[in-house]
Structure formats: C-alpha cells, structure tokens
Amino acid sequence: MAANIKPLNDYVLATAEEAVSKTASGLYIPDKAQEKPKIAKVVAVGPGRVGDDNERIPVEVKATDRIIYGGYSNTEVKHEGVDYILIKEENIYAVVK
C-alpha cells in the first residue's frame, strides 16, 4: 500500500480511521462538528532513533498495528490518492489489540 513512502528515524506512517458521521440514534453529524479520529492503522515504520550510545533503538509498533495517537505535530500527506499521517513514535500512546 505505501511501498513508495518509507518513514525515517522514529516516524510511523499510518492511515486514520474514518470519523464517525452518524450517532447511535441515527442523526448525522456535520463534517465541521466531527472529531478527528485518533485511531490509525500502521502502514510502515522507520528504523528507529539513535540512542545515547549510538545504537539504534527500534520503533515498538509494527505494520498492521492499530494505534491510538495524539499531538498536533503530525504531518498529513496525500500520496497516490491515499491520505496518510506521519506520526513521531513519542506521539503514539497505545496499540489497540
């Protein structure tokens, strides 16, 4: 899917899950009122960051993991018609099992 994008260092490339556009009772939520999703599926992972002793520390998530992320410094990228998010590993809070 993202064969042409390879994250560097401790960045993770992911695709965000769709925002909920309808409530449980059937009411539609306008686009502007929808909360941005904070769950994404990991597509590709960088090699990790370099530690104090110059050894590479690998990223703890892997491709196909579903993650909960936060932060405002994520970078949104559209490539070949697909919307991706580049997330720094420190902005990943959890893996969804």
C-alpha contacts under 8 A as a table, 3 or more apart, distances in Angstrom:
res1	aa1	res2	aa2	distance
1	M	43	V	7.43
2	A	5	I	5.44
2	A	6	K	7.72
2	A	43	V	6.60
2	A	44	A	7.13
3	A	6	K	7.26
5	I	44	A	7.99
6	K	13	L	7.90
6	K	44	A	6.73
6	K	45	V	7.40
6	K	46	G	6.81
7	P	10	D	7.78
7	P	11	Y	5.57
7	P	12	V	6.17
7	P	13	L	6.38
7	P	44	A	6.84
7	P	45	V	5.97
7	P	46	G	4.58
7	P	47	P	7.95
7	P	86	L	7.72
8	L	11	Y	5.86
8	L	45	V	7.90
8	L	46	G	4.66
8	L	47	P	6.51
8	L	48	G	7.57
9	N	46	G	5.19
9	N	47	P	5.49
9	N	48	G	4.64
9	N	49	R	5.04
9	N	50	V	7.91
10	D	45	V	7.54
10	D	46	G	5.42
10	D	47	P	6.52
10	D	48	G	4.24
10	D	49	R	5.20
10	D	58	P	7.58
10	D	59	V	6.00
10	D	88	K	6.01
10	D	89	E	5.58
11	Y	45	V	6.43
11	Y	46	G	5.41
11	Y	48	G	7.51
11	Y	86	L	6.34
11	Y	87	I	5.54
11	Y	88	K	4.50
11	Y	89	E	5.78
12	V	42	V	6.85
12	V	43	V	7.69
12	V	44	A	6.03
12	V	45	V	4.63
12	V	46	G	6.11
12	V	86	L	5.65
12	V	87	I	5.16
12	V	88	K	6.26
12	V	89	E	6.61
13	L	42	V	5.98
13	L	43	V	5.51
13	L	44	A	5.07
13	L	45	V	6.22
13	L	84	Y	6.58
13	L	85	I	5.76
13	L	86	L	4.77
13	L	87	I	6.47
14	A	40	A	5.91
14	A	41	K	5.27
14	A	42	V	4.22
14	A	43	V	5.00
14	A	44	A	6.95
14	A	84	Y	5.59
14	A	85	I	5.27
14	A	86	L	6.56
14	A	87	I	7.56
15	T	40	A	5.33
15	T	41	K	5.36
15	T	42	V	6.65
15	T	43	V	7.04
15	T	83	D	6.51
15	T	84	Y	4.84
15	T	85	I	6.05
16	A	37	P	6.56
16	A	38	K	7.22
16	A	39	I	6.09
16	A	40	A	4.13
16	A	41	K	6.48
16	A	83	D	7.96
16	A	84	Y	7.14
16	A	85	I	7.16
17	E	37	P	6.22
17	E	38	K	7.82
17	E	39	I	5.96
17	E	40	A	5.36
17	E	41	K	7.32
18	E	37	P	6.70
19	A	34	Q	6.63
19	A	35	E	6.75
19	A	36	K	6.16
19	A	37	P	5.40
20	V	23	T	7.45
20	V	29	I	7.87
20	V	34	Q	6.98
20	V	35	E	7.94
21	S	28	Y	5.77
21	S	29	I	5.11
21	S	30	P	7.23
21	S	31	D	7.47
21	S	34	Q	6.84
22	K	25	S	7.98
22	K	26	G	5.84
22	K	27	L	5.46
22	K	28	Y	4.31
22	K	29	I	5.59
23	T	26	G	5.22
23	T	27	L	5.22
23	T	28	Y	6.36
23	T	29	I	7.15
24	A	27	L	7.50
29	I	33	A	6.41
29	I	34	Q	6.34
30	P	33	A	5.39
30	P	34	Q	6.48
31	D	34	Q	5.34
37	P	40	A	7.76
38	K	68	I	5.63
38	K	69	Y	5.48
38	K	70	G	6.49
39	I	66	R	6.78
39	I	67	I	5.51
39	I	68	I	4.61
39	I	69	Y	6.39
40	A	66	R	5.58
40	A	67	I	5.43
40	A	68	I	6.67
40	A	69	Y	7.66
41	K	63	A	7.79
41	K	64	T	5.98
41	K	65	D	5.80
41	K	66	R	4.44
41	K	67	I	6.32
42	V	45	V	7.51
42	V	61	V	7.95
42	V	62	K	6.84
42	V	63	A	4.91
42	V	64	T	5.18
42	V	65	D	5.39
42	V	66	R	6.19
42	V	67	I	7.19
43	V	63	A	4.97
43	V	64	T	6.12
44	A	62	K	7.29
44	A	63	A	5.30
45	V	59	V	7.10
45	V	61	V	7.50
45	V	62	K	6.39
45	V	63	A	6.58
46	G	59	V	7.05
47	P	56	R	7.73
47	P	58	P	5.87
47	P	59	V	6.73
48	G	56	R	6.13
48	G	57	I	5.30
48	G	58	P	4.19
48	G	59	V	4.94
49	R	56	R	5.62
49	R	57	I	5.35
49	R	58	P	6.70
49	R	59	V	7.70
50	V	53	D	7.87
50	V	54	N	5.50
50	V	55	E	5.57
50	V	56	R	4.43
50	V	57	I	5.94
51	G	54	N	5.22
51	G	55	E	5.45
51	G	56	R	6.04
51	G	57	I	6.26
52	D	55	E	7.37
59	V	62	K	7.68
59	V	89	E	6.94
61	V	65	D	6.67
61	V	95	V	7.61
62	K	65	D	5.85
65	D	95	V	6.67
65	D	96	V	7.32
66	R	95	V	5.77
66	R	96	V	5.27
66	R	97	K	7.43
67	I	92	I	6.79
67	I	93	Y	7.42
67	I	94	A	5.67
67	I	95	V	4.44
67	I	96	V	5.60
68	I	92	I	6.08
68	I	93	Y	5.61
68	I	94	A	5.23
68	I	95	V	6.32
68	I	96	V	7.06
69	Y	87	I	7.89
69	Y	91	N	5.67
69	Y	92	I	4.37
69	Y	93	Y	5.44
69	Y	94	A	7.23
70	G	91	N	5.47
70	G	92	I	6.57
70	G	93	Y	7.26
71	G	74	N	6.59
71	G	91	N	5.90
73	S	87	I	7.93
74	N	85	I	6.55
74	N	86	L	5.72
74	N	87	I	5.10
74	N	88	K	7.12
75	T	85	I	5.58
75	T	86	L	5.04
75	T	87	I	6.87
76	E	83	D	7.08
76	E	84	Y	5.79
76	E	85	I	4.54
76	E	86	L	6.39
77	V	83	D	5.83
77	V	84	Y	5.08
77	V	85	I	6.03
77	V	86	L	7.50
78	K	81	G	6.19
78	K	82	V	5.47
78	K	83	D	4.44
78	K	84	Y	6.01
79	H	82	V	5.39
79	H	83	D	6.59
79	H	84	Y	7.49
87	I	91	N	6.57
87	I	92	I	7.44
88	K	91	N	5.55
88	K	92	I	7.27
89	E	92	I	5.40
90	E	93	Y	7.66
